[in-house]
Amino acid sequence: MRSSASQPLLKAALWDMDGTIVDTEPYWIEAEHALVAAHGGQWSHAQAMQLVGQSLVFSAGVLQKAGVKLEAREIIDSLTAQVVSKVRKSVPWRPGARELLDQLHAEGVRCALVTMSEGPLAREVVAALPKPYFEFLVTGDTVTHGKPHPEAYLKAVELLQQEDPALTVHHCVALEDSAPGVAAAMASGVATVAIPHIVPLPADPARATWHSLEGRTVSDLQQLVARRADFPAGDIGLEDAAVRSHGLD
């Protein structure tokens, strides 16, 4: 992909998985309900919403407080196994995600997966894609601090820099659907696109907000990188007829 001197090159897209590429949140919620019920407790929709986008270690702690009498590792393994089983039967792709991945691949923009799901589920989803879009996976079991901490995104940038030392956070865009994920991406310094799904997100002038990835292109992501450089401290004023976007720090 080419860029003028005034437009920093988009070099990499950092992708969240659950809720952004695949609509697995209902799978996770069903698994949580089943696990809590098996331990004689009740699990509400509001409780389930608190876990969207959070690390599995955090989620395990909340489930323990809800009455699940298992160690955190046992809870994580149980939930993951249930979701993997469902994904093997049907991968619930989010609209526009595979199409945008394919465009990025064709344009030579590097992609990395940055997810709080652990390796077994992430590899299952990646294996279901038609091409090797992702250069590497940063999963919840490879970081010390989960989202909303920026560690996972900072690790992704560091791994990208191994092949391209000139790459910085300013050459990257993150795509996220949840509040913890958006917070993690923004804290890392990467330009961030929020695509709210299960849980609504408030407007924020420090990031872009898209209703969907459907119809979105590599050019849209490049414009965010360029506009961020032009307006480093304020609203970039990017709007179109279908989706309103906000400025990036």
Secondary structure, 3 states (H helix, E strand, C coil): CCCCCCCCCCCEEEECCECCCECCHHHHHHHHHHHHHHCCCCCCHHHHHHCCCCCHHHHHHHHHHCCCCCCHHHHHHHHHHHHHHHHHHCCCECCCHHHHHHHHHHHCCEEEEECCCCHHHHHHHHHCCCCCCCCEEECHHHCCCCCCCCHHHHHHHHHHHHHCCCCCHHHEEEEECCHHHHHHHHHHCCEEEECCCCCCCCCCCCCEECCCCCCCCHHHHHHHHHHHHHCCCCCCCCECCCCECCCCC
